[in-house]
Amino acid sequence: MIFMKYTDEQVKKAVEIGIFTEDQVKKFRDYIQNSSNHVTKLQKVLYYGGGLLIISALTWLMIDNWKKFGPGAITVFSALYFLVFLFVGCFVFFKKKMETPGGLLLAIPIAAAPLFIFSLLRLFNFWPQEWDYHDYYVWVKGKWILLELGTICAALPIFIKTKFPFHVFLIAGALWFFSMDIVPVIYKETEITWTERAVISDIFGILMIGVGYFADIKSKKDYSFWLYLFGLITLVSGLSVFHNDNLPKFIILGAINVFLIFFSVFINRNVFLVFGAIGLTEFLGRLSWEFFSGSALFPLALTAIGVLLIAAGMFFQKNKKKIDEYIRNKLPACALKLRPRKN
């Protein structure tokens, strides 16, 4: 896609020679002025800054000071947040046709959902009274899945109606928490090994990445980034547990990180490159420790690895277009169909 800039003088000249009429130019300018996608960088900063500040106030910044109001008052308070911002968000998004601020306003009811569910359950003594809402963002507990499922149920209708990409962030975040809190429910015990936790994390990570990849291929909008990010966090955190057992398993982990790097080139997604590079750095550092531990060559080995990684990054940056063109020319048509459309 090529973006071209033009001046008012060029537009006037186009009207004079009959390319456009005055009425067409007026309609085009009105369309640009009222377009929901015509948002400046400053507006985006203000929109997202305000939205994230409100979301933070309802989530991880919700501290113990709210306990003095009691679960009843907090239930009413969170319900009002949900309903008011749902109404205002729908008005801005659908009536005013302002997608970015409307979508962010509609993200606030999603963020208020776990607080409402927590307070409602505590109000009816279904929830252990010694647990605070702030613990939701700190500790892994089986009952938290009710909050996560409620958040997803609140988010899905809003996302389906608006198709606003940022809502995927809240859904993916809830799925990430769910992947941790579901572990004691699956194993039906409180004392769970890190290996058991890692297996569930890997399964959820792969599923989230798979859903993100499907959305990447099928949709023109970017719904995949947050699914990729949280999926990779979930997957990599699970994989990191296994490398401590023995060296062969650790080598398999290194191969997975190399695959992530090549996969990032294939689908043109830097998030896979970042996680793959971090994992590869850990892998090479561990190998250096295995072979050069206690040796004066250990710092030199790490230095050499660092230089090689920097050189590889420079090579990739310089030849990115050539690499992409090579992939397009060499891969069969059936494989190219597996690349996201925007690539």
Secondary structure as UniProt FT lines:
FT   HELIX           8..16
FT   TURN            17..18
FT   HELIX           22..34
FT   TURN            36..37
FT   HELIX           41..58
FT   TURN            59..61
FT   HELIX           64..69
FT   HELIX           70..90
FT   HELIX           91..95
FT   HELIX           99..123
FT   TURN            124..125
FT   TURN            129..130
FT   HELIX           133..137
FT   HELIX           142..144
FT   HELIX           145..162
FT   TURN            165..166
FT   HELIX           167..181
FT   HELIX           183..187
FT   HELIX           194..218
FT   HELIX           225..242
FT   TURN            243..245
FT   HELIX           247..267
FT   HELIX           270..292
FT   TURN            293..294
FT   HELIX           297..318
FT   HELIX           320..330
FT   HELIX           333..336
FT   TURN            337..338
FT   TURN            341..342
//
